[in-house]
C-alpha cells in the first residue's frame, strides 16, 4: 500500500542526513525538489477542480481543451469522470 509523505516528513528526513557523507553541503536543492513536487500535486488538484467547475457551468470540452492547449478529446480523457483511476471492482 502506497503511503503519502508529507512535506514536514520530508523536511524531517532531510534534517537527519549526515551531510559529511554527501558531496553537497546544503540539502536546499533537495528541499526545493520536495516543495516543487507538493506544489505540482496541489496545482493538479486545483486544475481538476477548475475543470469540474467549468463543466458544471456548462462549458464544452472543446472550450476547455482550447484553454488547456489540447484537443477536446484529450481534455475529456484526462479530466472527465471516466478518467478516474479504476478500483478492483471496476
C-alpha positions in Angstrom: 0.0 0.0 0.0 1.4 3.4 -1.0 1.5 6.0 1.8 1.6 9.7 1.2 4.7 11.5 2.5 4.0 15.0 3.9 6.2 18.0 3.4 7.0 18.0 7.1 8.1 14.3 6.9 10.4 15.2 4.1 11.9 18.2 5.9 12.5 16.0 9.0 14.2 13.3 6.9 16.4 15.9 5.2 17.4 17.2 8.6 18.7 13.8 9.6 21.0 13.4 6.6 24.7 13.3 7.5 26.0 16.0 5.2 29.6 14.8 5.6 28.8 11.7 3.5 27.4 13.8 0.7 29.2 15.8 -2.0 26.9 18.7 -1.2 27.0 20.8 1.9 23.4 22.0 1.9 20.3 20.0 1.1 18.4 23.1 -0.1 18.3 21.7 -3.6 16.6 18.6 -2.3 14.2 20.6 -0.3 13.4 22.6 -3.4 12.5 19.3 -5.3 10.2 18.3 -2.4 8.5 21.7 -2.5 8.1 21.6 -6.2 6.6 18.1 -6.0 4.0 19.2 -3.5 3.2 22.3 -5.4 2.7 20.3 -8.6 0.3 17.9 -6.7 -1.6 20.9 -5.4 -1.7 22.6 -8.8 -3.0 19.4 -10.4 -5.8 19.1 -7.8 -6.7 22.8 -8.4 -6.8 22.2 -12.2 -9.1 19.2 -11.8 -11.4 21.2 -9.6 -11.4 24.2 -12.0 -12.2 21.9 -15.0 -15.0 20.2 -13.0 -16.4 23.7 -12.0 -16.2 24.8 -15.7 -18.1 21.6 -16.8 -20.7 22.2 -14.1 -21.5 25.6 -15.6 -22.0 24.0 -19.0 -18.6 24.7 -20.7 -17.8 22.3 -23.5 -14.8 20.0 -23.6 -13.8 21.9 -26.8 -13.6 25.2 -24.9 -11.8 23.6 -22.0 -9.4 21.9 -24.4 -8.6 25.3 -26.1 -7.7 26.8 -22.7 -5.5 23.8 -21.9 -3.9 23.8 -25.3 -5.1 20.2 -26.0 -7.8 18.7 -28.0 -11.3 18.3 -26.6 -10.9 14.6 -26.7 -7.7 14.8 -24.7 -9.3 17.1 -22.2 -12.2 14.8 -21.7 -10.0 11.7 -21.4 -7.7 13.5 -18.9 -10.3 15.3 -16.8 -13.6 13.6 -17.4 -15.4 11.3 -15.0 -14.2 8.2 -16.9 -10.6 9.3 -16.3 -10.8 8.4 -12.6 -8.5 5.6 -11.5 -10.2 2.2 -11.7 -10.5 0.2 -8.5 -10.6 -3.5 -8.0 -14.3 -3.7 -8.7 -14.2 -1.8 -12.0 
